[in-house]
Amino acid sequence: MTGNAAGGADRGSLVPGLKGCQGPLSEHYDAALLDLDGVVYLGGNPIPGAADALAGAAKRDMKLAYVTNNASRSPNAIAAQLTGMGVPATAADIVTSAQAAAHVLADRLPAGAPVLVVGGTGLRLAVRDRGLRPVTAAAERPLAVVQGYAPDISYGLLAEAALALNAGAFYVASNDDATLPTPRGPQPGNGSLVQVLVTATGCEPVVAGKPEPPLHAESVERVGAKNPLVVGDRLDTDIEGAVRGGADSLLVLTGVSKPADVLLAPPQRRPSYLAADLSGLNASHPQVTRNGQGPDGGGFSCGGWTAAAAASGDRWLAVSGSGAWLDGLRALCAAAWSAGPPAGSGHEQRQAAEAVLAAIEPSR
Protein backbone atom coordinates (compact mmCIF):
# COMPACT_ATOMS: atom_id res chain seq x y z
CA MET A 1 0.00 0.00 0.00
CA THR A 2 2.92 2.30 0.67
CA GLY A 3 6.53 2.38 -0.46
CA ASN A 4 9.63 4.40 -1.14
CA ALA A 5 9.64 7.19 -3.67
CA ALA A 6 11.24 6.43 -6.98
CA GLY A 7 13.81 8.43 -8.86
CA GLY A 8 15.46 10.81 -6.43
CA ALA A 9 14.39 10.03 -2.87
CA ASP A 10 16.95 7.96 -1.01
CA ARG A 11 17.29 7.16 2.67
CA GLY A 12 20.93 6.19 2.44
CA SER A 13 22.16 3.08 4.22
CA LEU A 14 24.47 4.98 6.58
CA VAL A 15 22.15 7.65 7.94
CA PRO A 16 19.19 6.27 9.91
CA GLY A 17 15.88 8.06 9.69
CA LEU A 18 16.70 10.70 7.08
CA LYS A 19 16.13 10.88 3.35
CA GLY A 20 17.32 13.07 0.55
CA CYS A 21 15.28 13.97 -2.51
CA GLN A 22 16.89 15.46 -5.61
CA GLY A 23 13.69 17.07 -6.85
CA PRO A 24 10.50 18.40 -5.25
CA LEU A 25 8.73 15.95 -2.97
CA SER A 26 5.53 16.71 -4.87
CA GLU A 27 7.06 15.07 -7.95
CA HIS A 28 8.18 11.91 -6.15
CA TYR A 29 5.08 11.07 -4.11
CA ASP A 30 1.64 10.63 -5.65
CA ALA A 31 -0.33 11.98 -2.69
CA ALA A 32 0.11 14.13 0.39
CA LEU A 33 -1.89 13.13 3.49
CA LEU A 34 -1.91 16.50 5.21
CA ASP A 35 -2.69 17.30 8.79
CA LEU A 36 -4.59 20.58 9.18
CA ASP A 37 -4.14 22.41 12.49
CA GLY A 38 -0.51 23.43 12.78
CA VAL A 39 0.14 22.65 9.10
CA VAL A 40 -2.39 24.49 6.91
CA TYR A 41 -3.82 26.75 9.60
CA LEU A 42 -3.25 27.45 13.27
CA GLY A 43 -6.28 27.93 15.48
CA GLY A 44 -8.37 28.97 12.48
CA ASN A 45 -5.81 31.41 11.04
CA PRO A 46 -4.10 30.41 7.77
CA ILE A 47 -0.38 29.75 7.99
CA PRO A 48 1.44 32.15 5.63
CA GLY A 49 2.39 30.55 2.33
CA ALA A 50 0.40 27.34 2.90
CA ALA A 51 -2.16 27.96 0.13
CA ASP A 52 0.54 28.76 -2.44
CA ALA A 53 2.55 25.68 -1.47
CA LEU A 54 -0.48 23.41 -1.82
CA ALA A 55 -1.36 24.94 -5.18
CA GLY A 56 2.19 24.29 -6.35
CA ALA A 57 1.99 20.66 -5.26
CA ALA A 58 -1.35 20.21 -7.03
CA LYS A 59 0.14 21.61 -10.25
CA ARG A 60 2.67 18.78 -10.09
CA ASP A 61 -0.26 16.32 -10.00
CA MET A 62 0.15 15.50 -6.34
CA LYS A 63 -3.18 14.43 -4.83
CA LEU A 64 -4.05 16.30 -1.65
CA ALA A 65 -6.04 14.80 1.20
CA TYR A 66 -6.60 16.59 4.50
CA VAL A 67 -6.40 14.19 7.40
CA THR A 68 -7.31 15.47 10.84
CA ASN A 69 -7.60 14.07 14.34
CA ASN A 70 -10.13 16.80 15.11
CA ALA A 71 -13.52 15.06 15.22
CA SER A 72 -15.63 18.07 16.13
CA ARG A 73 -16.55 19.37 12.66
CA SER A 74 -18.02 17.85 9.52
CA PRO A 75 -16.01 17.40 6.29
CA ASN A 76 -18.27 19.98 4.62
CA ALA A 77 -17.45 22.57 7.28
CA ILE A 78 -13.72 21.88 7.05
CA ALA A 79 -13.77 22.05 3.24
CA ALA A 80 -15.59 25.38 3.38
CA GLN A 81 -13.00 26.74 5.80
CA LEU A 82 -10.13 25.63 3.56
CA THR A 83 -11.75 27.12 0.46
CA GLY A 84 -12.17 30.39 2.32
CA MET A 85 -8.42 30.36 2.99
CA GLY A 86 -7.62 29.94 -0.68
CA VAL A 87 -7.18 26.16 -0.51
CA PRO A 88 -9.79 24.60 -2.85
CA ALA A 89 -11.28 21.52 -1.20
CA THR A 90 -14.44 19.43 -1.15
CA ALA A 91 -15.83 17.17 1.55
CA ALA A 92 -14.38 14.18 -0.34
CA ASP A 93 -10.88 15.60 0.26
CA ILE A 94 -11.34 15.56 4.05
CA VAL A 95 -10.65 12.48 6.17
CA THR A 96 -11.42 12.83 9.88
CA SER A 97 -10.81 10.74 12.95
CA ALA A 98 -14.59 10.85 13.43
CA GLN A 99 -15.00 8.93 10.16
CA ALA A 100 -12.35 6.41 11.17
CA ALA A 101 -14.00 5.95 14.58
CA ALA A 102 -17.41 5.45 12.96
CA HIS A 103 -15.84 2.85 10.65
CA VAL A 104 -14.49 0.97 13.68
CA LEU A 105 -17.96 1.04 15.26
CA ALA A 106 -19.75 -0.09 12.09
CA ASP A 107 -17.42 -3.06 11.75
CA ARG A 108 -18.47 -4.26 15.22
CA LEU A 109 -22.10 -3.19 15.70
CA PRO A 110 -25.34 -4.11 13.89
CA ALA A 111 -26.98 -1.52 11.65
CA GLY A 112 -29.08 0.97 13.57
CA ALA A 113 -27.33 0.28 16.89
CA PRO A 114 -27.48 3.14 19.43
CA VAL A 115 -24.13 4.85 20.06
CA LEU A 116 -23.66 7.44 22.80
CA VAL A 117 -21.71 10.30 21.21
CA VAL A 118 -19.47 12.47 23.38
CA GLY A 119 -18.39 15.08 20.86
CA GLY A 120 -19.46 17.56 18.23
CA THR A 121 -21.49 17.64 15.06
CA GLY A 122 -18.78 16.01 12.96
CA LEU A 123 -18.74 12.92 15.15
CA ARG A 124 -22.53 12.60 15.26
CA LEU A 125 -22.76 12.89 11.47
CA ALA A 126 -20.00 10.33 10.94
CA VAL A 127 -21.81 7.85 13.20
CA ARG A 128 -25.10 8.43 11.35
CA ASP A 129 -23.41 8.10 7.95
CA ARG A 130 -22.28 4.60 8.94
CA GLY A 131 -25.87 3.55 9.63
CA LEU A 132 -25.71 3.83 13.41
CA ARG A 133 -27.97 5.86 15.73
CA PRO A 134 -26.39 8.66 17.81
CA VAL A 135 -27.80 9.09 21.33
CA THR A 136 -26.91 11.20 24.36
CA ALA A 137 -28.26 9.23 27.33
CA ALA A 138 -27.34 5.96 29.00
CA ALA A 139 -31.07 5.25 29.32
CA GLU A 140 -31.06 4.55 25.56
CA ARG A 141 -28.90 1.47 26.34
CA PRO A 142 -26.16 2.32 23.83
CA LEU A 143 -24.01 -0.55 22.61
CA ALA A 144 -21.01 1.78 22.34
CA VAL A 145 -19.62 5.11 23.46
CA VAL A 146 -17.59 7.17 21.02
CA GLN A 147 -15.67 10.21 22.21
CA GLY A 148 -14.14 13.07 20.23
CA TYR A 149 -13.06 16.62 20.99
CA ALA A 150 -15.61 19.41 21.18
CA PRO A 151 -15.13 22.68 23.10
CA ASP A 152 -18.56 22.49 24.77
CA ILE A 153 -18.55 18.95 26.19
CA SER A 154 -20.45 19.03 29.50
CA TYR A 155 -20.08 17.15 32.75
CA GLY A 156 -23.57 15.78 32.23
CA LEU A 157 -22.65 14.14 28.93
CA LEU A 158 -19.46 12.67 30.41
CA ALA A 159 -21.53 11.27 33.28
CA GLU A 160 -23.94 9.60 30.83
CA ALA A 161 -20.99 8.08 28.99
CA ALA A 162 -19.53 6.75 32.24
CA LEU A 163 -22.85 5.10 33.09
CA ALA A 164 -22.98 3.48 29.64
CA LEU A 165 -19.41 2.20 29.88
CA ASN A 166 -20.02 0.77 33.34
CA ALA A 167 -23.01 -1.06 31.83
CA GLY A 168 -20.71 -2.73 29.29
CA ALA A 169 -20.72 -0.42 26.25
CA PHE A 170 -17.85 -0.73 23.75
CA TYR A 171 -15.57 2.34 23.98
CA VAL A 172 -13.98 4.10 20.98
CA ALA A 173 -12.06 7.39 20.97
CA SER A 174 -11.57 9.38 17.80
CA ASN A 175 -8.02 10.22 18.93
CA ASP A 176 -5.96 10.58 22.08
CA ASP A 177 -4.00 13.80 21.47
CA ALA A 178 -3.24 15.21 24.92
CA THR A 179 -3.19 18.75 23.53
CA LEU A 180 -4.28 20.73 20.48
CA PRO A 181 -2.38 23.73 19.09
CA THR A 182 -3.82 27.24 19.39
CA PRO A 183 -2.36 30.72 18.83
CA ARG A 184 -2.19 31.05 22.64
CA GLY A 185 -0.31 27.77 23.02
CA PRO A 186 -1.25 24.11 23.53
CA GLN A 187 -4.62 23.49 25.20
CA PRO A 188 -6.27 20.24 26.43
CA GLY A 189 -7.18 17.89 23.60
CA ASN A 190 -9.37 14.82 23.33
CA GLY A 191 -6.78 12.60 24.98
CA SER A 192 -7.01 14.69 28.13
CA LEU A 193 -10.81 14.46 28.11
CA VAL A 194 -10.67 10.71 27.47
CA GLN A 195 -8.76 10.35 30.75
CA VAL A 196 -11.82 11.60 32.62
CA LEU A 197 -13.77 8.51 31.52
CA VAL A 198 -10.78 6.18 31.87
CA THR A 199 -10.31 7.33 35.45
CA ALA A 200 -14.01 7.10 36.25
CA THR A 201 -14.65 3.69 34.68
CA GLY A 202 -11.35 1.85 34.23
CA CYS A 203 -12.27 1.31 30.56
CA GLU A 204 -9.60 1.95 27.92
CA PRO A 205 -10.86 2.99 24.46
CA VAL A 206 -9.98 1.68 21.05
CA VAL A 207 -8.35 4.70 19.39
CA ALA A 208 -9.13 5.35 15.73
CA GLY A 209 -7.09 8.47 15.00
CA LYS A 210 -3.40 9.09 14.49
CA PRO A 211 -1.05 7.45 15.28
CA GLU A 212 -3.26 4.35 15.29
CA PRO A 213 -3.76 2.49 11.98
CA PRO A 214 -7.48 3.08 11.24
CA LEU A 215 -7.23 6.72 10.16
CA HIS A 216 -4.11 6.17 8.06
CA ALA A 217 -5.69 3.19 6.31
CA GLU A 218 -8.88 5.14 5.62
CA SER A 219 -6.85 8.05 4.19
CA VAL A 220 -4.80 5.87 1.84
CA GLU A 221 -7.93 4.09 0.65
CA ARG A 222 -9.83 7.34 0.12
CA VAL A 223 -7.17 8.95 -2.08
CA GLY A 224 -6.08 5.76 -3.82
CA ALA A 225 -2.45 6.47 -3.01
CA LYS A 226 0.29 4.08 -4.05
CA ASN A 227 3.15 6.08 -2.54
CA PRO A 228 1.81 8.66 -0.07
CA LEU A 229 3.69 11.25 1.94
CA VAL A 230 2.31 12.03 5.39
CA VAL A 231 2.68 15.72 6.26
CA GLY A 232 2.26 16.91 9.82
CA ASP A 233 3.44 19.02 12.72
CA ARG A 234 3.35 16.43 15.51
CA LEU A 235 5.86 13.65 16.07
CA ASP A 236 3.55 11.69 18.36
CA THR A 237 0.59 11.55 15.96
CA ASP A 238 1.43 12.44 12.34
CA ILE A 239 4.95 11.06 12.20
CA GLU A 240 4.41 8.00 14.38
CA GLY A 241 1.26 7.26 12.37
CA ALA A 242 3.30 7.37 9.17
CA VAL A 243 5.93 5.04 10.61
CA ARG A 244 3.25 2.57 11.71
CA GLY A 245 1.64 2.76 8.28
CA GLY A 246 4.90 2.21 6.41
CA ALA A 247 4.80 5.65 4.76
CA ASP A 248 7.38 8.41 4.44
CA SER A 249 6.71 11.66 6.25
CA LEU A 250 7.46 15.37 6.21
CA LEU A 251 7.55 17.25 9.51
CA VAL A 252 6.79 20.98 9.23
CA LEU A 253 7.85 23.25 12.09
CA THR A 254 4.75 25.45 12.12
CA GLY A 255 2.84 23.66 14.88
CA VAL A 256 3.39 21.54 17.97
CA SER A 257 6.73 19.75 17.57
CA LYS A 258 9.85 21.88 17.80
CA PRO A 259 13.47 21.29 16.74
CA ALA A 260 14.47 20.04 20.20
CA ASP A 261 11.68 17.46 20.00
CA VAL A 262 13.05 16.21 16.69
CA LEU A 263 16.56 15.75 18.08
CA LEU A 264 15.17 13.71 20.98
CA ALA A 265 12.68 11.70 18.89
CA PRO A 266 12.72 7.91 19.39
CA PRO A 267 12.91 5.75 16.25
CA GLN A 268 9.13 5.37 15.88
CA ARG A 269 8.72 9.18 15.73
CA ARG A 270 11.47 10.18 13.32
CA PRO A 271 10.39 11.93 10.11
CA SER A 272 11.81 11.21 6.68
CA TYR A 273 12.08 14.91 5.83
CA LEU A 274 12.12 18.25 7.63
CA ALA A 275 10.85 21.65 6.44
CA ALA A 276 10.10 25.01 7.99
CA ASP A 277 6.62 24.96 6.44
CA LEU A 278 4.62 23.53 3.54
CA SER A 279 7.01 25.07 1.02
CA GLY A 280 9.03 21.94 1.70
CA LEU A 281 6.58 20.02 -0.48
CA ASN A 282 7.92 21.76 -3.56
CA ALA A 283 11.60 21.75 -2.66
CA SER A 284 14.42 19.27 -2.97
CA HIS A 285 15.87 17.88 0.26
CA PRO A 286 19.63 17.43 0.64
CA GLN A 287 21.01 14.07 1.66
CA VAL A 288 22.84 13.97 4.98
CA THR A 289 26.18 12.21 4.58
CA ARG A 290 28.36 10.38 7.05
CA ASN A 291 31.99 11.47 7.35
CA GLY A 292 34.74 8.91 7.79
CA GLN A 293 34.53 5.42 9.27
CA GLY A 294 33.67 3.81 12.60
CA PRO A 295 30.55 4.00 14.79
CA ASP A 296 30.43 7.81 14.77
CA GLY A 297 31.99 8.08 11.34
CA GLY A 298 33.50 11.42 12.28
CA GLY A 299 30.05 12.99 12.26
CA PHE A 300 27.41 13.90 9.71
CA SER A 301 27.28 16.70 7.18
CA CYS A 302 24.52 18.56 5.39
CA GLY A 303 25.04 21.73 3.41
CA GLY A 304 27.74 23.71 5.19
CA TRP A 305 27.21 22.07 8.59
CA THR A 306 28.85 19.13 10.36
CA ALA A 307 27.53 17.56 13.58
CA ALA A 308 28.86 14.74 15.73
CA ALA A 309 28.80 13.34 19.24
CA ALA A 310 30.77 15.72 21.46
CA ALA A 311 34.22 14.65 22.59
CA SER A 312 33.85 16.12 26.10
CA GLY A 313 31.64 14.48 28.69
CA ASP A 314 29.73 17.64 29.62
CA ARG A 315 28.26 18.11 26.16
CA TRP A 316 26.00 15.92 24.04
CA LEU A 317 26.65 17.02 20.44
CA ALA A 318 29.02 19.37 18.68
CA VAL A 319 28.16 21.28 15.51
CA SER A 320 30.21 23.57 13.30
CA GLY A 321 29.89 25.31 9.98
CA SER A 322 27.48 27.76 8.38
CA GLY A 323 24.71 27.92 5.87
CA ALA A 324 20.99 27.21 5.86
CA TRP A 325 19.61 26.65 9.36
CA LEU A 326 17.57 23.62 8.30
CA ASP A 327 20.70 21.93 6.96
CA GLY A 328 22.25 22.36 10.39
CA LEU A 329 19.18 20.80 11.96
CA ARG A 330 19.32 17.89 9.50
CA ALA A 331 22.96 17.21 10.37
CA LEU A 332 22.19 17.46 14.08
CA CYS A 333 19.29 15.02 13.75
CA ALA A 334 21.54 12.43 12.15
CA ALA A 335 24.16 12.89 14.88
CA ALA A 336 21.56 12.80 17.67
CA TRP A 337 19.80 9.72 16.34
CA SER A 338 23.14 7.95 15.90
CA ALA A 339 24.47 8.89 19.36
CA GLY A 340 21.25 8.23 21.27
CA PRO A 341 19.66 10.60 23.79
CA PRO A 342 21.76 12.51 26.33
CA ALA A 343 21.91 11.36 29.92
CA GLY A 344 19.58 12.78 32.53
CA SER A 345 15.91 13.46 33.10
CA GLY A 346 13.55 14.57 30.39
CA HIS A 347 14.06 18.17 31.41
CA GLU A 348 17.84 17.77 31.35
CA GLN A 349 17.70 16.11 27.95
CA ARG A 350 15.68 19.00 26.56
CA GLN A 351 18.19 21.48 27.99
CA ALA A 352 20.99 19.59 26.22
CA ALA A 353 19.06 19.71 22.94
CA GLU A 354 18.32 23.43 23.27
CA ALA A 355 21.98 24.11 24.05
CA VAL A 356 23.25 22.49 20.86
CA LEU A 357 20.52 24.15 18.77
CA ALA A 358 21.72 27.54 19.99
CA ALA A 359 24.87 27.02 17.93
CA ILE A 360 22.92 27.09 14.66
CA GLU A 361 20.21 29.52 15.79
CA PRO A 362 21.93 32.66 14.38
CA SER A 363 21.49 31.19 10.88
CA ARG A 364 17.74 30.78 11.30
N, C-alpha and C positions, 0 to 999 in steps of 0.2 A: 504493500500500500504506500510505503514511503521509501525513499532511497537517497543516495548522494547525487548532487548535481553533476551534470556532465559538462565537459569542455570548459574547464577554467576554475572550478571550485575544488580545492584539494586540502584535506586535513593535514597531510604530512605525517609520516610515521614517527618523527622524532619530537613532535610538539603536541602533547595531549590537550585535547579540548578546543583547539583553535583551528580555523580554516582560513585559507586565502582564496580570493576569487579575482581572476584577471579582468573580468568585465563586470557590469552592473549585476547585482543579485537578481534584479527583475528580468534579466535575460536568461538566467540559469535555473530558475525555479518556476514552475508553471502556475503556482498559486501562492498567495500570501494569506495566512490565517492570522488576522490582526486583532489584537486586543484593542479596546477602545479607551477607557479612562486611563490617563497617563501616557497614552500613545497618540491618539488622534485628537483627543480633547482632555482637559483637566478640570474636573468639577463643573462641566458644562461650558467652559470657555475653550475655543479652538486653540490648539498648539500651533504657534507660528510655523508656516511652511509645510504643515502636514497635508493640506489639500493639494498643493502643487506637487508634492512628492508622490502622492497617490495617483494623481493624474499622469505623471510621468511613468509610473509603473504600469498603469493601464495601457498607455500608448505602446508599451513593449509587449502587450498581449499577456500580461500577468493577471490572472484572475484574482479578485479581491473579495475576501469573506471577512466579516467582522464578528469576532468570537468573544463573547463577554460573559464573565461570571456574575454580572449584575442581573438578577432575576426579577427586578421590580417593574420593568417596563416592557411593553409589547414590541415585537419587531417593527411594526408599523410606526410606532412612536420614535424608536431609535433611528429608523431610516429617514423619517422626516427631520429629525434633528441634524443628522449628517448632511442631508441635502441642503438644509439651511446654512450649513457651514461651508458650502461649496464642495462637498464630497457627494457626488451623485450615488444614491443607493436605494434599493427597494427592500421590502420585507424579506424577500428570498435571499438577500445577501447577508442577513443577520442570523447568527446562530447563538442562542442564549443558553445559559445553564438551566434556565427554567424548562426549555424544550428538552434538554438532555435528561433532566430529572423526571419530566412527564413520560419520556420514553422508558426509563427504568421502571416507573410505576405500571405503565401499560403492559410491559412484558411479564409482570407478576400478577396483576389484578384482572378480574373479569370486566367486561365492558359495562359501563354504567356504575361501577363501584364508587361509593362515597369516599372522598379524600379530603381531610381537613387541611386547609391551606393556610399556612402562616407566612404571609408575604403580600406582594402587591398585585396589581392588575396583570402584569406580564405572566406571573406564575399561575394565576387562576385561569387565564386564557389558554396557556400551554396545557394545563390539565384537562380543560374542556376539549381542546382540539384533539386530544388522544382518546376521546370517548369516555372520559371519567367524569364524575360529578363533584364539583368543589362544594365543600361545606365549611361551616365555621364553628360548629358546636359538637362536643363529645356525645351529646344526646342523639345525634344522627348515626351513631355507631360506625364511624369511619373505619375502613379497613387499613388506611394508611394516613400518616401525617407527612406533609412535605413542607419544608421551611426554606424561605429565601429572603434576602434583604429587602426591607421597605422602611422608610424613615418614620412611619407612623404605627409600627407594630405596638400593640397595647399589652399590658399585663393580663387583661382578661382573655385575650386570644392565646397567649402563652399558657395560661392556666388551663384552657380548654384542650390545648395540644397535650399538655402533661397528663390530663385525665385520660385522653385517648391512648396515649402511649402506655400508660399503666394498665390499660384494659387490653393491651396486646397488639395495638396497631403497628404496622410496618413503618419504619422511619427513614425518610430520604431527605437529604439536604442538597439544595442546589449547588452550594459551594461552601468551603470552610475558610475563606479569607479572614484572618483576624482583623484586618484593617482595610479601609478603602481610601484612596488618595483624594484630597480636596485641596483647594488653594490655601487653606489655613493649616494644612498638615494632615497626617493620617488620622482617621476617626474610626470608631468601632465598626467592623464589617459583620457579615453574616456568621462567620466563624465564632465571633464573640457572643452573638445572640444564641447560636446553637448551644453554647456551653451552659446557658440557663436551663435548657431542657435536659441536657446530659446530666447536669448536677442534680436536677429535681427528680429525674426518673431512673438514672443509671443506664439508659438506652443510648447506644452509639448509632448514628445514622450511616446509611450508605450515601456516599458523596458522589454527585454526578459531575460537578464542575472541575475545572483545572485545579490541581494537576492530575486528577483521576482520569481514567481512559474514556468514559462515556462521551464527554463533550468533544474531545479530540476526534474520536471515531465519527461522531455525528457531523463534525465540520468537514472532515476529509470526504465523507460520503456525499454531503450536500454539494460541494464544489466540484466533485469528480477529480480531485487532484491525484496525480501520479507521483509528484515530487514537490510537496509543499514546504514552505518556509514559515515557521511560526514566528510571529513578531510580537514582542511584549516588553513590559517595563518591570516585571516582577520575576525574580529568580525562583521563588517558591511556588508559583502557579504556572506562568507562561513557559518558563524555560524548563522546569522540571516536567511539566506536561509534555513538552516536545521530546525530551529525553525518553520518557516512558513510551511515547508513541513512535519512537524511532525516526523522528524528523529533525532536520536542522533548524536552528533558531537564530534570530537576531534580537539582541537586547538593545533597546533604546534607553537613553539616560534622561528621559523627560518625566519620569514618574517616580515610583516607589524605590526601586533598587538603585543604589549609589555605587561609585567606583570602589569604595572600600568593601562593600558587600560582594562585588565581583571577585576581588582578590581572595576573599575568604570563602568563596563558594565551594561546597563539596562537589564531588564528581557528578552527582545526579542533578546539579543545578548550574552547570557550566554551559554558557551559550557557545554557539559556533562562530558568531560574529558579534561585533560591538559597533555601535554608532551613537553619535550625539542625539540624533533624532531620525525621523523617517526619511530624510535625505539619503540615509545609508542604503535604502532600497535601490537607488539608482547610481550607486557608486561602486567602484572596485574596492576590494579589501586586501591589503598587503599580507603576504605570508610571513609569519614569524619564523625565524630561522634559529637553529641551535649553533652555537659557536664551539668549536673544538670537540674534544672527546671526553669520555668519563661520565659519571652519573650527573654532574652539573653541566658538563659540556662547556665550561667557561661562560655560561650564561646564554641569554637569548636576545636576539636583535630584531628590531622592526623600525623601518625608517631610519632616523638618525639616533635612535636610542638603543642602549644595551642594559639589560637587567640580569641580576644573578643573586643567588643566596649570598648574604653578607659574610665576610671573612671573620668579623669580630662577633663575640658572643652577645653583645648588648644590642645588636641590630638584627633585623629579620632579612631584609633585602637591600641591595645596593643598586642604584640606577645612575647612569651617566649619559650624556649626549644632549641633543637638541632636536628640534623639529616639531612636527604636529603632536599635540598633546595626546590624541587618541593612539598614536603609534607608541608613545611611551606607556600608556595603559596596557596596550596589547602585549608589549614586551614584559611588563610587570606581571601580567596575568600568567604568562607562560612560566616565568620564574617562580611565582607563588604556588602555582598548581604543581610544579615539579618538586619544590622544596617541602611542601606541606605547610599547614598553618603554624604560626608562631606559638611559642609556649605561653601559658597563662590563661586567665579567665577570658570569657567572651569580651568583657570590657577592655582588658589588656590587649587582646588580639586586635580589636578594632583600633585602639590607639597606635599599635604597631603599623597597621595598614594605613592609617591617616598620616603617620609620620613619613612613610616612604612616598606616599602620593604628593606630599608637599614639595618634593624635589622636582616634580614635573609640572606642578601647578602654575608656575609663571608662564608656561607655554600655552595655557588653556585660553 
